[in-house]
Amino acid sequence: MKKDDLRLGDSVFVLCRNPHTATATLIQEAEVVSHPEKEGDKALLLHDMYYEFAEDDAVFSSIEEAKHVYQEIYDED
């Protein structure tokens, strides 16, 4: 999903990599909120921290969609 497709207050699901363990990726729920430092812009609120959107962010509108992509990328079966 692109940032322009999201509205403030939307709940989304994000594929998050653990920065300490390259092989650990989780699906986390985040909220689309107003960017605290850039008026009129949106950010993701995840674990009480704000994250700017990037072009390559893996953001999905449903847990099912996130799981499907996760399985395509990480499942070896």
C-alpha positions as CSV (number, residue, x, y, z in Angstrom):
1,M,0.0,0.0,0.0
2,K,1.1,3.5,-0.7
3,K,0.9,6.3,1.8
4,D,-1.6,8.2,-0.4
5,D,-4.0,5.3,-0.2
6,L,-4.2,5.5,3.6
7,R,-6.3,7.7,5.9
8,L,-5.4,8.9,9.4
9,G,-6.6,6.3,12.0
10,D,-6.3,3.3,9.6
11,S,-4.9,0.2,11.1
12,V,-2.3,-1.5,8.9
13,F,0.0,-4.5,9.1
14,V,3.7,-4.1,8.5
15,L,6.4,-6.7,7.9
16,C,9.1,-5.7,10.4
17,R,12.7,-7.0,10.4
18,N,14.5,-7.4,13.7
19,P,17.6,-5.2,13.4
20,H,19.5,-7.5,15.7
21,T,18.6,-10.7,13.9
22,A,18.5,-10.6,10.1
23,T,16.5,-13.7,9.8
24,A,13.7,-12.6,12.2
25,T,10.8,-10.9,10.6
26,L,7.4,-10.3,12.2
27,I,4.0,-9.0,11.2
28,Q,3.1,-6.1,13.4
29,E,0.0,-3.9,13.5
30,A,0.5,-0.1,13.2
31,E,-1.7,2.9,13.0
32,V,-1.6,5.7,10.4
33,V,-1.2,9.0,12.3
34,S,-0.3,12.6,11.6
35,H,3.5,13.0,11.4
36,P,4.5,14.7,14.6
37,E,7.2,16.9,12.9
38,K,5.8,17.4,9.4
39,E,2.5,19.1,9.3
40,G,0.1,17.5,6.8
41,D,2.1,14.4,6.4
42,K,1.4,10.8,7.6
43,A,3.5,8.4,9.7
44,L,3.2,4.9,11.1
45,L,2.8,4.6,14.9
46,L,4.4,1.3,15.9
47,H,5.6,0.4,19.4
48,D,5.0,4.0,20.6
49,M,7.4,5.3,17.9
50,Y,6.8,7.2,14.8
51,Y,8.1,5.9,11.4
52,E,8.1,7.7,8.2
53,F,6.8,6.0,5.1
54,A,9.3,4.7,2.6
55,E,8.6,3.6,-1.0
56,D,9.7,0.0,-0.1
57,D,7.7,-0.4,3.1
58,A,5.7,-3.6,3.3
59,V,2.4,-2.1,4.5
60,F,-0.9,-4.1,4.1
61,S,-4.6,-3.4,4.9
62,S,-5.3,-6.8,6.3
63,I,-3.4,-9.5,8.3
64,E,-4.3,-12.0,5.6
65,E,-2.6,-10.0,2.9
66,A,0.5,-9.6,5.1
67,K,0.6,-13.3,5.9
68,H,0.3,-14.2,2.2
69,V,3.3,-12.0,1.3
70,Y,5.2,-13.2,4.3
71,Q,4.7,-16.8,3.3
72,E,5.8,-16.0,-0.3
73,I,9.0,-14.4,0.9
74,Y,10.0,-16.4,3.9
75,D,8.4,-19.9,3.7
76,E,10.8,-22.5,2.3
77,D,8.1,-25.1,1.6
